[in-house]
Amino acid sequence: MGDRKHDVYPWLYDLNPQGTVPVLKHGNHVITESLVCNEYIEEVATFTPYLMPKQPNLRAEIRMLNSFLSSDIVPNFYKLLLQDTTEQSKIQQRLISSLAVLTKKMESLSADGPYVLGQQFTLADIALLPFVERIMIVLPHYRNFSIPATKEYERLLNWYSIVQQRPSVIESINQSLGANNASGASSRISDRKSFLIKAYAAYADNTAQSSTANSFR
Ligand SMILES: N[C@@H](CCC(=O)N[C@@H](CS)C(=O)NCC(=O)O)C(=O)O
């Protein structure tokens, strides 16, 4: 499967020998790693309001959160799909504790939100959304795992429902589905669920041969 992907997308491996996405080519520059791509786009574009605050302490907060996402939440998400049943309850516990840490962090950055840093939508929201979305959609389907609807996770769950309603988020999900903005919310949500559930089927039955899957086995 790895070799087949190499044959189908040789240009991807020319840009990124690891064969993973995202890959960004801007002029002669090739940027890999999603969180680095996010910062690069922010720096070359002139967004108003900025997606990366100007204050160094807030920039550091976003990077610390991103680092926690990459080192903790993302690996536990993949491991819960890939590891055999004997390991799963341990990983579920780890993931739920990590999500509690994340929620506490969000509360300390801004008690009421609505976004991670408060009123401003930033790169912290953009980095977090894809994996919280996967945890909310893919894990209940394959692993009977859900984030408890308790006070402890309230800030995170409220954030998730608000962020999903942002026009830019709706547009980007529609693009991933090949749908248009006129698609109703309920059909968009159910199409997105089907899309993600299908995308992770080979992870859930442990047959995925991607470099991402192999790195979390
Ligand atoms: N740390 C990398 C991870 C990249 C990654 O794992 N990408 C996945 C998609 S989300 C991928 O391309 N998997 C296919 C493969 O491993 O062949 C990032 O954040 O960009």
The ligand as an SDF file (V2000), in Angstrom:
LIG
                    3D

 20 19  0  0  0  0  0  0  0  0999 V2000
    2.9980   15.6720   12.1670 N   0  0  0  0  0  0  0  0  0  0  0  0
    2.4650   15.6960   10.8340 C   0  0  0  0  0  0  0  0  0  0  0  0
    1.6090   14.4630   10.6340 C   0  0  0  0  0  0  0  0  0  0  0  0
    1.1870   14.3190    9.1870 C   0  0  0  0  0  0  0  0  0  0  0  0
    0.2650   13.1420    8.9980 C   0  0  0  0  0  0  0  0  0  0  0  0
    0.3150   12.1600    9.7770 O   0  0  0  0  0  0  0  0  0  0  0  0
   -0.5720   13.2160    7.9680 N   0  0  0  0  0  0  0  0  0  0  0  0
   -1.4940   12.1480    7.6850 C   0  0  0  0  0  0  0  0  0  0  0  0
   -2.8680   12.7040    7.3650 C   0  0  0  0  0  0  0  0  0  0  0  0
   -3.5490   13.5540    8.7450 S   0  0  0  0  0  0  0  0  0  0  0  0
   -1.0140   11.4150    6.4360 C   0  0  0  0  0  0  0  0  0  0  0  0
   -0.5860   12.0280    5.4740 O   0  0  0  0  0  0  0  0  0  0  0  0
   -1.1130   10.0820    6.4570 N   0  0  0  0  0  0  0  0  0  0  0  0
   -0.8460    9.2880    5.2860 C   0  0  0  0  0  0  0  0  0  0  0  0
    0.4180    8.4810    5.3870 C   0  0  0  0  0  0  0  0  0  0  0  0
    1.0150    8.3870    6.4670 O   0  0  0  0  0  0  0  0  0  0  0  0
    0.7600    7.8700    4.3530 O   0  0  0  0  0  0  0  0  0  0  0  0
    1.6510   16.9870   10.6080 C   0  0  0  0  0  0  0  0  0  0  0  0
    1.0750   17.5030   11.5700 O   0  0  0  0  0  0  0  0  0  0  0  0
    1.6130   17.4600    9.4710 O   0  0  0  0  0  0  0  0  0  0  0  0
  1  2  1  0
  2  3  1  0
  2 18  1  0
  3  4  1  0
  4  5  1  0
  5  6  2  0
  5  7  1  0
  7  8  1  0
  8  9  1  0
  8 11  1  0
  9 10  1  0
 11 12  2  0
 11 13  1  0
 13 14  1  0
 14 15  1  0
 15 16  2  0
 15 17  1  0
 18 19  2  0
 18 20  1  0
M  END
$$$$
